[in-house]
Amino acid sequence: MKLRVHRSENIFCLMQKFIYPDRSEWEAILKRPLFDTTQLHATVSSVLNEIRTGGDIALKELEKKFDKVELAALQVSPAEMEEAASLVSDELKTAIGEAKKNIEIFHSSQRFQSQKIETTAGVVCWQKAVAIEKVGLYIPGGSAPLFSTVLMLAIPAKIAGCAEITLCSPPNSEGKIHPAILFAAQESGVSRIFKLGGIQAIGAMAYGTESVPKCYKIFGPGNQYVMAAKQLVSLRDVAIDMPAGPSEVEVLADETANAAFVAADLLSQAEHGADSQVVLVTTSERLMEEVEAELILQTALLSRSSIAGKALENSRMILVKDKLEMLEITNLYAPEHLIIEMDSYVEFTDKIINAGSVFLGHYTPESAGDYASGTNHTLPTNGYATAYSGVNLDSFIKKITFQEISKEGILNLGKTIEVMAENEQLTAHKNAVTLRLDSLK
């Protein structure tokens, strides 16, 4: 392992480089810089209990405590919505409209098509897709108000047919939510919006209060307190979209890659937060050196350079022997975002089995998926891509199975059910079939 330290305009970047590491070292090298939320559970549980018992009064007190704002009302008013729309530039409105169109097109293509299947003569089974009635969306505010996440969550919820879409986002010191978040929410069909951040937002949507409706499933990213709150309420009160951690990206690049592009893609994740992780896997040592130089140059120019610089301390540059190792190390890491900046990316597409979202070729930045290509940017992190999908239309839908058995069907299938029930010693199960069979003799 080589460690290199650079300083550029007061930006501290520690790049960890690994040259042809042995496979036995891969797991340790790919370890993520995770914060253990279990140590927050006592604090988070206490706040959640206040919300459960105190309702709106508790929410206002918690907003005063955590977001430093005194709120007369929790819900955003129509006047505030109008004001927000007037504050969003025409250029941004146009961009949001274009992104909305593409997200709608992509997610509409995911609609479930049901069909009736006769499994045995006289036995017909089918599924029906039903929208989750009440969903809650959490949208972080602060220094990076994620209005794009409003589109990614509210649009598929609306397409799915969710009857009630509740959105919570933290207010600023003046008691206002960022205007772009409010505009995106209005454009996407959100039902109600509340000025709530952090634990209090998750608790309000999980339990319901006098003002905030109880939701059946909660979606959205957040800091470690939000993540801990989502984990706790999911144990018994409400479903959540997925486990989540800090943002991450892996870039696969060979000698054909543009070092400036690669560095820009790595930094597009690094600027999310100091606990983000970026990983470069390459077969070219020359490229690795060029990317390292580009990172220093580009980091100095970022508006969030300090955050990105800290995230780079968690970064990895890994030089591997060949494409097979590139593939194997990728499927082991299971990245949230995977960018393949190689001329031969086509041969990789069918072999990637663990990734949240994949970006192919030299001209497909991860930023496209974050904003406007149409795919969803709410994705599994922390290696959960081994088992979880990113948010999609199905995330807002439940499927109910139906079956219909005729006289012919119960005669054909009845004996099979009786034998199985008897061997599991579930006599009542067997009897429910036997009585029907006897009635047909």
C-alpha angles and dihedrals in degrees: 000000000000122000120200127186124200132182121198123166092337092310114133115209124176112187118194112210126191119193116204095328118198116254090245088065098050098090093052092045092052095050111133124230094245128174113222103235092190089082088060094052096093092053094042093046091053092053092045090053090052090055094045092055102028104043118185095355091056091047092055092048091049092049088053090050101043107023094032094231134118111220125201090191132016098208122078109244128226089249090056090050091053092048091050092052090053091053096054114090120241088239092058092043089055092048091049090049092052092047091047091054093052094045090050092050094050097044094043088060089063095066112136118246112207124208134181115240125197102213094178128006105285095013115103124180132181145157132234123202113223125183119240101253100218123029130173125212124200116202119186117227128182122088093349110036103197102215087155088066089058088062093045093054107029097046097057089041089056093045090049090054101246105176097210124033114184121190128195126188131163117260125226124242089281092056095252132127118225107277094230090057091051093046093049090048092052092047092049098050102254111173102210135002127206132194097234131128137188123347093354092059093051093045093048093052093043098050105019124227136206089284107021118066120229111252128211095214133019125210135185147072128271147150126295092281092053091048092049091048092050091050093051098046090047091064093075114340112055143356121253132205098245144312109281143188138170119326119268142180135191121201121200109200137168133188091289093063123108107240092211091054092048093049092048091051092050091049093048086070098033091062092060093078146330089255094054119113131214125191130192118195115186145158092213121081090188091058091049091056092047093049091050091055092046091051091058093048096045097041090059090059098051124108087222095040095138092054092045091048092054091048090053088063086069092047129114131207109192124188111202133184103241148344092279090061090046090056097044095047090049095053088048093052094044095201126209089226124022122190117189107199098181134111089231096053092127092072089056100051098081093043098055106097102159117052138102098221130353127213116199129208138000096295101049109090120188087239088073092063091043092059126007122356090092103250120113122261097199098101142161115269135183093049094303088126084087088074111007134071124216118257112292138153091286089059088072096043136075122200122223119200123219132190134184123193123192128202088267090050097053090047090052097043103027099089092051091054093046093052093048094046093048092051091051087050092238099139097175090056090054092045093055087063098037093056091054093047091049090051089059096052 
